[in-house]
Structures are given as C-alpha cells and as structure tokens.
Amino acid sequence: MTATPPLTTPIDCETAVRRLWDYIDGALAEHAAVEVATHLAACAKCPPHFAFARSFLLAVGRTATIAPHGAATRERVLRALEAEGFSRAG
C-alpha cells in the first residue's frame, strides 16, 4: 500500500511570500512546497516576486568571483541586475 501525500491547504499571498526564499532554495517540506507552487499557479500577484528573487540570486551568483566590498562590486551587481531586465533606482 502506498502512502497518501498530505493534503495541502490553500495559502494566502503573505504566507507564500514568507516562504519565498526557502521555496527558491528547495528548503521547504514537500507539502509546503506544493502549497507554494499551487498558490503561484493561481495567483496573479505573487509570481513576479518569485521571478525577481530568482533573477536576483542568479545575478548575485554571477558576481561571486569579485571582491566583497567597494564601489566596483556595487557597479558589477547593478550591471548584472540590468542584464536581467531590472532598472537602476536613483
């Protein structure tokens, strides 16, 4: 007999966003990850937050080989974000 996975309950946007980083890192329990994925599939507001977080992590990951401090580091991070389609804020 196979085990039945736990039923998931719908979650709200606040709960989904609180789980954002753990979801992206693959650190959520399976049922919690399914709840987030189900929410993202049905919500119009949350997917952009998750897409931004993924893009941000990719951009930061590309800068991992540079020195951890200084104006040059800031400039490289900003250029990487711009390459992902994000504009500079003031």
FENNORFEN-V586736 format. One record per helix or strand of 3 or more residues. SS is the DSSP state (~ for helix, > for strand). FROM is the first residue (numbers start at 0). TO is the last residue. If there is no record, write none. Layout:
BEGIN
<<SS | FROM | TO> <SS | FROM | TO>>
END
This chain:
BEGIN
<<~ | 12 | 17> <~ | 19 | 24> <~ | 29 | 41> <~ | 45 | 61> <~ | 70 | 82>>
END
